[in-house]
């Protein structure tokens, strides 16, 4: 059995980090991916600017400990990243007692495909520029 996710997309908002009571670091990011939009006939079409219209999907991604610390330190909104991880589903009860469900990606690896806009990423892991 396999639970493997590979995404290439842009970070939709700056990373948010929190620390658990046990001292673990958890960093959350949202990664947006695009694909060509299709009309009712299943064909791609152009938007009002003449570009191929796109549908966007936002993916909740969670990074733990060292990986999360690197993502928080070196990533910013708009940066292109590649990530590998697994899908994680959760279930809980809200304050009113209703069952709630969630889906996110637990990242095992995040590669920075572009440099951060806010800093020069000094000390960041190298970017493959093949």
Secondary structure, 3 states (H helix, E strand, C coil): CCCCEEEEEEECCCCEEEECCCCCEEEEEEEEEEEECECCCCCECECCCCCECEEEEEEEEEEEHHHHHHHHHHCCCCCEEEEEEEEEEEEEECCCCCEEEEEEEEEEEEEECCCCCCCCCCCCCCCCCC
